[in-house]
Amino acid sequence: MKVLIVGSGGREHSLAWRISQSSNLTRLWVAAGNAGTAALGENLSIRSNDVDGLVEAAQKTKTDLVIVGPEAPLALGLADRLDDLGISVFGPSRAAAQIEASKGFALDLMKEAGVPCPEFHIFTDQTSALDHLKSHQGPVVVKADGLAAGKGVLLCQNSEQGAAAVRECMSARAFGEAGDTVVLEEYLSGPEVSVFAFCDGENLSPLVAACDYKRLEDGNHGPNTGGMGSFAQPDFWNAELAAQVEQTIMRPVLQAMAERGSPYKGVLYAGLMLTGAGFKVLEFNCRLGDPETQVVMPLLVSDPLELMLACAQGNLGQTQVQWETKSYVGVVMVSGGYPNQYETGFEISGLDTDTPEDTMVFHSGTQLGDGGASGLPVTAGGRVLTVVGGGNSIESARERAYGRLKQISFKNARWRRDIGAVANQGAAQAAG
């Protein structure tokens, strides 16, 4: 099977790594890829939001299956374009991708389907939003409705902060068109968990759960980031909770999407919070998470290409999906200065060191060197690497991950030192 993966992060490298182990793979391309994916297939110099370029590449290479990593090309209709050409694609249609592309859409869908979610109000007019806040007491969450690169969620401790956040979205247009509509949401507290299901429009796979760390610094301090680490599966996650989430959240949403004429195919990612009233949905995403994918892919026992093709072709009901029972911890190494300004172009050493058992290194912001004497890859982004360790417990997996990380270095590297450290205390309380 000839496969094209869209994306250039650690998520896509871990997908390429797992797919390269499939006996069904005959050729692999990654657009645009990174230094890690270059060792597994051929990188194509096509940006992930260049829908025309991606469609042309899929046609030219006679690709059998396109696997879409990030959300932007899905929201731009890449899956629709490929489907029209008869090319199988793992990822939802533009209409189905609205579950992530519009927070208001997702909340309306959940309300319609009876899925537990925060109380919310949607505003397209700034004055109306500010008037609503005048009568609000206590904390509030302000969200830009559209895609904002993970930065459009503002946690406000009172109505004054909420009003400032509304103005940031709607007047200052800090998130561009994404903030033209805002959602004011009930402020919830409790442990968080990310839950993933493979879907074919009607059926879904057994769920897999992971927890991630958003804050830059140890102890969940500092600014939000794209993710500083993750682990799977959390100790509190069990068959009973999985069945509850499947029946009360995932299946109702899948059914509601089908009834709207937008059957959901691909990975459905639910960001959940465990409150005193049970699980509530904080968000839905239309793709795998990063860095969660880096700890989820090693858990996948089933052939990934058979699984993803079954989702694309509506045959998941005929496919067995099995997850490993081990634990994995992933620690993200970032460039100093991230998530703000940072320098790149620094050589990365230690990647070719003898790899300890049950460890992996997935590339994100890296590229091949310029042919210098060292031949080492160099840093090319904020999040540079995810170092993953596996074991029979979160503790042993964590020990392996940090042991491997100590062998790797680049100038101005930084990382959190507490990924997975409180996994037995509610696990996701560590997630920012």
SEVOPA-400913 format. One line per field, with one value per residue (C-alpha): x, y, z; residue in one letter. Coordinates in Angstrom, 3 decimals. Each point is the difference from the previous one (the first is absolute). Example, Ala and Ser with C-alpha at 12.3 -4.5 7.8 and 13.67 -1.06 7.14 Angstrom:
2
xx (12.300 | 1.370)
yy (-4.500 | 3.440)
zz (7.800 | -0.660)
type (A | S)
END
This chain:
432
xx (0.000 | 1.320 | -0.591 | 0.273 | 0.073 | -0.834 | 1.834 | 3.453 | -0.176 | 0.664 | -3.501 | 0.839 | 3.394 | -1.613 | -2.657 | 2.728 | 1.960 | -2.979 | -1.151 | 3.508 | -0.408 | -3.013 | 0.534 | -2.610 | 2.224 | 1.813 | 0.824 | -0.214 | -0.001 | -0.310 | -0.957 | 1.901 | 1.549 | 3.159 | 3.420 | -1.598 | -2.502 | 2.771 | 1.484 | -3.284 | -1.232 | 0.311 | -0.738 | -1.926 | 0.406 | -3.726 | -1.543 | -2.843 | -2.481 | 0.865 | -3.045 | 0.611 | 3.609 | -0.966 | -2.716 | 2.424 | 2.625 | -2.515 | -0.998 | 3.558 | 1.224 | -3.141 | -0.397 | -2.349 | -0.602 | 0.522 | 0.309 | -0.588 | 1.738 | -0.923 | -3.454 | 0.496 | -0.012 | -3.083 | -1.831 | 1.045 | -1.658 | 2.983 | -1.923 | -2.880 | 2.357 | 1.709 | -3.284 | -1.323 | 3.019 | -0.527 | 3.080 | -0.509 | 0.644 | 0.277 | -1.576 | -3.458 | -1.705 | -0.041 | -3.532 | 0.921 | 3.212 | -2.189 | -0.090 | 3.441 | -0.050 | -2.982 | -0.405 | -3.562 | -0.796 | 1.377 | -1.960 | -3.252 | 0.604 | 0.597 | -3.107 | -2.032 | 1.467 | -0.367 | 3.753 | 1.203 | 1.797 | 0.428 | -2.774 | 0.708 | -1.088 | 1.059 | 0.404 | 0.697 | -0.298 | 2.471 | -2.527 | -2.307 | 2.872 | 1.095 | -3.572 | -0.294 | 3.184 | -1.351 | -2.431 | 2.539 | 1.663 | 3.214 | 2.376 | -0.888 | 1.634 | 0.158 | 0.658 | 0.598 | -2.423 | 2.368 | 3.413 | 2.608 | 3.015 | -0.957 | 0.217 | -3.632 | -1.132 | 0.262 | -0.570 | -1.308 | -0.347 | -2.751 | -2.281 | 2.545 | 2.584 | -2.748 | -0.858 | 3.666 | 0.182 | -3.100 | 1.552 | 3.256 | -1.917 | -2.516 | 1.493 | 3.730 | -0.604 | 2.908 | -1.128 | -1.164 | -3.262 | 0.025 | -1.003 | -2.814 | -2.335 | 0.669 | -1.269 | -0.442 | 0.181 | -0.500 | 3.319 | 0.556 | 2.673 | 1.251 | 2.445 | 0.193 | 0.476 | 0.175 | -1.960 | 0.427 | -2.182 | 0.484 | -3.273 | -1.404 | -3.139 | -2.044 | 2.304 | 2.752 | 3.007 | 0.659 | 1.053 | 3.546 | 0.811 | 2.957 | 0.828 | 2.081 | 1.791 | -0.695 | 1.972 | 3.640 | 1.444 | 0.008 | -2.980 | -2.236 | 1.414 | 0.873 | -1.776 | -2.066 | 1.760 | -0.895 | 0.856 | 3.085 | -0.609 | -2.567 | -0.588 | -2.315 | -2.041 | -0.730 | -0.364 | -3.538 | -1.207 | -1.793 | -2.559 | -2.903 | 0.985 | 0.697 | -3.474 | -1.564 | 1.789 | -0.803 | -3.723 | -0.598 | 2.401 | 1.633 | -2.895 | -2.610 | 2.306 | 0.746 | -3.726 | -0.813 | 2.611 | -1.427 | -3.524 | 1.212 | 1.277 | 3.664 | 1.142 | 3.212 | 2.975 | 3.443 | 1.030 | -2.458 | 1.880 | -1.957 | 1.610 | -1.823 | -0.105 | -1.080 | -2.261 | -2.147 | -2.838 | 2.063 | 1.823 | -0.666 | 1.405 | 2.356 | 0.670 | -0.046 | 2.862 | -0.175 | 3.448 | 2.538 | 1.676 | 3.629 | 1.784 | -2.642 | 0.483 | 3.612 | -1.111 | -3.099 | 1.587 | 2.298 | -3.154 | -1.628 | 0.294 | -2.238 | 1.391 | -0.307 | -0.545 | -2.758 | -1.640 | 0.225 | -1.083 | -2.999 | -0.978 | 0.352 | -2.060 | -2.678 | 1.107 | 1.113 | -2.639 | 1.960 | 3.338 | 1.344 | 1.614 | 2.310 | 1.969 | 3.086 | -0.333 | 3.384 | 0.660 | 1.843 | 1.311 | 1.122 | 2.095 | 0.209 | 3.325 | -0.496 | 2.127 | 0.884 | -2.410 | -2.932 | -2.973 | 1.159 | 3.090 | 2.735 | 3.050 | 0.318 | 2.719 | 1.806 | 1.458 | -1.655 | 2.371 | -0.662 | -2.689 | 2.230 | 0.973 | -0.817 | -3.707 | -0.985 | -2.731 | -3.560 | 0.940 | -0.721 | 0.825 | -2.548 | 0.977 | -2.111 | 1.848 | 3.066 | 1.545 | 2.962 | 3.280 | 1.435 | 2.645 | 2.495 | 2.702 | -2.132 | -2.964 | -2.212 | -3.621 | -0.685 | -2.793 | -2.657 | -2.887 | -1.199 | -0.848 | 2.984 | -0.223 | -2.242 | 1.981 | -2.160 | 0.532 | -2.116 | -0.478 | -2.433 | -0.874 | 0.032 | 2.938 | 2.199 | -0.978 | 0.894 | 3.386 | 0.802 | -1.135 | 2.139 | 2.924 | -0.049 | -0.517 | 3.257 | 1.884 | -1.301 | 1.093 | -0.313 | 0.699 | -2.640 | -1.981 | -2.565 | -2.624 | -2.266 | 1.285 | -3.346 | -1.711 | -1.825 | 1.248 | -3.476 | -1.609 | -1.342 | -1.679 | -2.841 | 2.345 | -1.517 | 0.293 | 3.471 | -1.443 | -0.077)
yy (0.000 | 3.453 | 2.534 | 3.784 | 1.524 | 3.705 | 1.980 | 0.679 | -0.512 | -2.689 | -1.324 | -0.655 | -1.533 | -2.415 | -0.871 | -0.616 | -2.099 | -2.222 | -0.249 | -0.960 | -3.190 | -1.099 | -2.764 | 1.762 | 3.044 | 0.203 | 3.739 | 2.927 | 3.757 | 2.713 | 3.613 | 1.900 | -2.314 | 0.571 | -1.556 | -2.995 | -0.832 | 0.322 | -3.224 | -1.881 | 1.308 | 2.892 | 3.526 | 2.249 | 3.783 | 0.709 | 1.966 | -1.719 | 2.758 | -0.116 | -2.046 | 0.312 | -1.126 | -2.964 | -1.140 | 0.272 | -2.028 | -2.726 | -0.284 | 0.093 | -2.703 | -2.117 | -0.048 | -2.664 | 1.694 | 3.558 | 0.402 | 3.561 | 1.064 | 3.657 | 1.555 | 2.916 | -1.995 | -1.904 | 3.252 | 1.176 | -3.024 | -2.199 | -3.203 | 1.093 | 0.723 | -3.374 | -1.855 | 1.587 | -1.463 | -3.475 | 0.211 | -1.514 | 2.474 | -0.458 | 3.176 | 1.595 | 2.089 | 3.777 | -0.102 | -2.605 | 1.869 | 2.861 | -1.905 | 1.551 | 2.951 | 1.589 | -0.276 | 1.269 | -2.750 | -2.629 | 1.347 | 0.183 | -3.570 | -1.216 | 1.743 | -1.586 | -3.453 | 0.249 | -0.170 | 1.481 | 3.295 | 3.370 | 2.586 | 2.412 | 3.106 | 0.902 | 3.615 | 1.591 | 3.518 | 1.407 | 2.245 | -2.943 | -2.069 | 2.826 | 0.593 | -3.690 | 0.177 | 2.915 | -2.379 | -2.834 | -0.855 | -1.998 | -1.588 | -0.391 | -1.546 | 2.130 | -1.859 | 1.201 | -2.055 | -0.934 | -1.610 | 2.035 | -2.339 | -1.140 | 3.532 | 1.104 | -1.206 | 2.635 | -0.994 | 3.028 | 0.255 | 2.631 | 1.968 | 2.833 | -2.416 | -1.535 | 3.380 | 0.621 | -3.413 | 0.739 | 3.269 | -1.803 | -2.381 | 2.332 | 3.517 | -0.657 | -3.051 | -1.811 | -3.217 | 1.496 | -1.323 | -2.798 | 2.546 | 1.705 | -2.320 | -0.724 | -2.644 | 0.763 | -3.251 | -1.281 | -0.299 | -3.626 | -1.568 | -3.546 | -2.462 | -0.032 | -2.859 | -0.273 | -2.882 | -1.247 | -2.231 | -1.135 | 0.472 | -1.027 | 2.140 | -2.609 | -2.203 | 0.913 | -1.798 | -0.760 | 3.261 | 0.891 | 2.732 | 2.301 | 3.061 | 2.952 | 2.938 | 3.414 | 2.328 | 0.766 | -0.428 | -2.650 | 0.024 | 1.326 | 3.514 | 2.326 | 0.617 | -2.498 | -1.908 | -2.497 | -2.712 | -0.762 | -3.707 | -2.735 | -3.499 | -2.904 | -1.547 | 1.730 | -2.251 | 1.179 | -1.013 | -3.352 | -2.027 | 1.475 | 3.597 | -0.882 | -1.514 | 3.059 | 2.426 | -2.114 | -0.197 | 3.546 | 1.989 | -1.677 | -2.024 | 2.774 | 2.434 | -2.507 | -0.612 | 3.734 | 0.672 | -2.764 | 1.345 | 3.427 | -1.554 | 0.346 | -3.480 | 0.234 | -2.003 | 0.126 | 0.561 | 1.655 | 1.609 | 1.068 | 2.208 | -0.883 | 1.273 | -2.204 | 2.251 | -0.720 | -0.663 | -2.421 | 0.484 | 3.164 | 0.804 | 2.980 | -0.320 | -2.298 | -0.224 | -1.525 | -1.621 | -1.656 | 2.147 | 1.051 | -1.106 | -2.636 | -1.895 | -0.638 | -2.065 | -1.500 | -1.427 | -2.369 | -1.400 | -0.948 | -3.760 | -0.170 | 0.705 | 3.805 | -0.012 | -2.600 | 2.040 | 3.378 | -1.352 | -1.668 | 3.370 | 1.706 | -2.639 | -0.531 | -3.525 | 0.462 | -2.450 | -2.782 | 0.999 | -1.025 | 2.878 | -0.939 | 2.195 | -1.014 | -0.040 | 1.660 | 3.615 | 2.690 | 3.414 | 2.674 | 3.058 | 2.898 | 1.792 | 3.604 | 2.908 | 2.556 | 2.924 | -2.129 | 0.675 | 3.544 | 0.945 | -2.590 | -0.757 | -3.029 | -1.673 | -1.697 | -3.469 | -2.853 | -2.624 | -3.351 | -1.206 | -2.773 | -1.255 | -3.648 | 0.201 | -1.477 | -2.625 | 1.288 | 3.596 | 2.095 | 3.522 | 1.752 | 3.145 | 3.167 | 3.222 | -1.525 | -0.052 | -1.699 | 1.887 | 1.988 | -2.558 | 1.132 | -2.257 | -1.277 | -1.072 | 0.556 | 1.186 | 3.507 | 1.677 | 1.667 | 0.786 | 0.612 | -3.570 | -2.019 | -3.625 | -2.297 | -2.606 | -3.022 | -2.841 | -3.091 | -2.328 | -2.007 | 3.110 | 3.761 | 0.127 | -2.413 | 1.629 | 3.404 | -1.247 | -1.313 | 3.213 | 2.263 | -2.409 | 0.233 | 3.775 | 0.451 | -1.407 | 2.737 | 3.624 | 3.208 | 3.622 | 1.684 | -3.235 | -0.047 | -2.443 | -0.698 | -2.375 | -1.094 | -1.729 | -3.021 | 0.744 | 0.169 | -2.640 | -1.938 | 3.040 | 0.447 | 0.085 | 2.796 | 2.487 | 0.349 | 1.116 | 3.742)
zz (0.000 | -0.940 | 2.777 | 0.315 | 3.502 | 0.279 | 2.687 | 1.409 | 3.769 | 2.562 | -0.620 | -3.646 | 0.798 | 2.464 | -2.594 | -2.591 | 2.515 | 0.787 | -3.635 | -1.134 | 2.053 | -2.078 | -2.536 | -2.147 | -0.612 | -3.336 | -0.220 | 2.418 | -0.575 | 2.660 | -0.762 | 1.156 | 2.593 | 2.056 | 0.559 | 1.721 | -2.734 | -2.614 | 1.377 | -0.516 | -3.345 | -2.429 | 1.176 | -2.403 | 0.183 | 0.250 | 2.863 | 1.838 | -0.907 | -3.720 | -0.975 | -3.748 | 0.383 | 2.178 | -2.401 | -2.912 | 1.888 | 0.880 | -3.654 | -1.330 | 2.397 | -0.449 | 3.775 | 1.393 | 3.370 | 1.242 | 3.791 | 1.188 | 3.209 | 0.719 | 0.093 | -2.423 | -3.272 | 1.173 | 0.728 | -3.476 | -1.608 | -0.897 | 0.759 | -2.264 | -2.903 | 0.327 | 0.407 | -3.195 | -1.812 | 1.461 | 2.238 | 3.453 | 2.807 | 3.752 | 1.349 | 0.078 | -2.662 | 0.217 | 1.420 | 2.625 | 0.897 | 1.237 | 3.285 | 0.601 | -2.399 | 1.791 | 3.757 | -0.307 | -2.487 | 2.383 | 2.972 | -1.959 | -1.188 | 3.555 | 1.269 | -2.794 | 0.716 | 3.790 | 0.568 | 3.339 | -0.558 | 1.760 | -0.032 | -2.845 | -1.906 | -3.553 | -1.143 | -3.374 | 1.440 | 2.531 | 1.755 | 0.681 | 1.385 | 2.301 | 1.171 | 0.891 | 2.070 | 2.066 | 1.676 | 0.346 | 3.297 | 0.369 | -2.511 | -3.676 | -3.062 | -3.155 | -3.255 | -3.528 | -2.060 | -2.827 | -0.356 | 1.873 | 0.124 | 3.497 | 1.428 | -0.202 | 3.444 | 2.746 | 3.644 | 1.891 | 3.781 | -0.053 | -2.305 | -0.379 | -1.384 | -2.112 | -1.514 | -0.809 | -1.676 | -2.083 | -1.171 | -0.789 | -2.250 | -1.604 | 0.013 | -0.050 | -2.219 | 1.655 | -1.680 | -3.280 | -1.420 | 2.585 | 2.651 | -1.911 | 1.912 | 3.670 | 2.398 | 3.702 | 1.897 | 3.517 | 1.863 | 1.037 | 2.195 | 0.377 | -1.560 | -3.800 | -2.433 | -3.784 | -1.516 | -3.570 | -2.180 | -3.587 | -1.919 | -3.391 | 0.078 | 1.865 | 2.080 | 2.429 | 1.439 | 3.667 | 1.642 | 0.980 | 2.535 | 0.602 | 2.093 | -1.145 | 1.619 | -1.524 | 2.279 | -0.754 | 3.477 | 2.725 | 2.329 | -2.788 | 0.071 | -2.843 | -3.309 | -1.944 | -2.764 | -2.686 | 2.543 | 2.115 | 0.532 | 0.403 | 1.297 | -0.810 | 1.315 | 3.342 | 3.036 | 0.746 | -3.486 | 0.020 | -1.946 | 1.956 | -0.766 | -3.631 | -0.372 | 1.639 | -2.335 | -3.040 | 0.772 | 1.266 | -2.191 | -2.984 | -1.422 | 0.366 | -1.823 | -2.748 | -0.458 | 0.013 | -2.680 | -2.186 | 0.457 | -1.136 | -3.207 | 0.997 | 1.072 | 1.982 | -1.320 | 1.547 | 3.610 | 2.364 | 2.880 | 3.080 | 2.624 | 3.226 | 3.561 | 2.887 | 2.105 | 3.048 | -2.446 | -2.098 | -3.291 | -2.004 | -3.433 | -0.149 | -3.717 | -2.987 | -2.473 | -3.464 | 0.100 | 2.264 | 2.641 | 0.213 | 2.207 | 0.887 | -3.280 | 0.947 | 3.016 | -1.638 | -3.168 | 1.965 | 1.656 | -3.317 | -0.539 | -3.094 | -3.470 | -0.343 | -3.755 | 0.164 | 2.768 | -1.748 | -3.374 | 1.678 | 1.487 | -3.369 | -1.803 | 2.665 | 0.928 | 3.599 | 1.225 | -1.708 | 1.561 | 3.401 | 1.886 | 2.849 | 2.410 | 1.993 | 3.803 | 0.632 | 0.975 | -1.961 | 1.045 | -2.464 | 0.911 | -2.465 | -0.456 | -1.135 | -1.171 | 2.680 | -0.258 | -1.175 | -0.173 | -0.758 | -2.008 | -0.378 | -2.138 | -2.279 | -2.057 | 2.903 | -0.525 | 1.910 | 1.398 | 1.646 | -2.392 | -1.361 | 3.459 | 0.650 | 0.765 | 3.370 | -0.040 | -0.439 | -0.798 | -3.083 | -1.146 | -2.207 | -1.896 | -0.205 | -0.809 | -1.660 | -3.436 | -1.599 | 0.312 | -2.883 | -0.842 | 2.628 | 1.376 | 2.872 | -2.122 | 3.032 | -0.245 | 1.265 | 1.933 | -2.166 | 2.337 | 3.541 | 0.894 | -1.199 | 1.201 | 2.030 | 1.932 | 0.849 | 2.436 | 0.561 | 2.949 | 2.072 | 2.023 | -0.452 | 2.418 | -1.964 | -3.306 | 1.430 | 1.161 | -3.477 | -1.721 | 2.175 | -0.215 | -3.804 | 0.093 | 1.935 | -3.013 | -2.327 | -0.135 | -2.005 | 0.868 | 2.198 | 0.432 | 2.777 | 1.209 | 2.942 | 2.647 | 1.427 | -2.929 | 1.438 | 3.520 | 1.570 | -2.194 | 2.979 | 1.558 | -2.438 | -2.974 | -1.973 | 2.849 | -1.461 | -3.309 | -0.406)
type (M | K | V | L | I | V | G | S | G | G | R | E | H | S | L | A | W | R | I | S | Q | S | S | N | L | T | R | L | W | V | A | A | G | N | A | G | T | A | A | L | G | E | N | L | S | I | R | S | N | D | V | D | G | L | V | E | A | A | Q | K | T | K | T | D | L | V | I | V | G | P | E | A | P | L | A | L | G | L | A | D | R | L | D | D | L | G | I | S | V | F | G | P | S | R | A | A | A | Q | I | E | A | S | K | G | F | A | L | D | L | M | K | E | A | G | V | P | C | P | E | F | H | I | F | T | D | Q | T | S | A | L | D | H | L | K | S | H | Q | G | P | V | V | V | K | A | D | G | L | A | A | G | K | G | V | L | L | C | Q | N | S | E | Q | G | A | A | A | V | R | E | C | M | S | A | R | A | F | G | E | A | G | D | T | V | V | L | E | E | Y | L | S | G | P | E | V | S | V | F | A | F | C | D | G | E | N | L | S | P | L | V | A | A | C | D | Y | K | R | L | E | D | G | N | H | G | P | N | T | G | G | M | G | S | F | A | Q | P | D | F | W | N | A | E | L | A | A | Q | V | E | Q | T | I | M | R | P | V | L | Q | A | M | A | E | R | G | S | P | Y | K | G | V | L | Y | A | G | L | M | L | T | G | A | G | F | K | V | L | E | F | N | C | R | L | G | D | P | E | T | Q | V | V | M | P | L | L | V | S | D | P | L | E | L | M | L | A | C | A | Q | G | N | L | G | Q | T | Q | V | Q | W | E | T | K | S | Y | V | G | V | V | M | V | S | G | G | Y | P | N | Q | Y | E | T | G | F | E | I | S | G | L | D | T | D | T | P | E | D | T | M | V | F | H | S | G | T | Q | L | G | D | G | G | A | S | G | L | P | V | T | A | G | G | R | V | L | T | V | V | G | G | G | N | S | I | E | S | A | R | E | R | A | Y | G | R | L | K | Q | I | S | F | K | N | A | R | W | R | R | D | I | G | A | V | A | N | Q | G | A | A | Q | A | A | G)
END
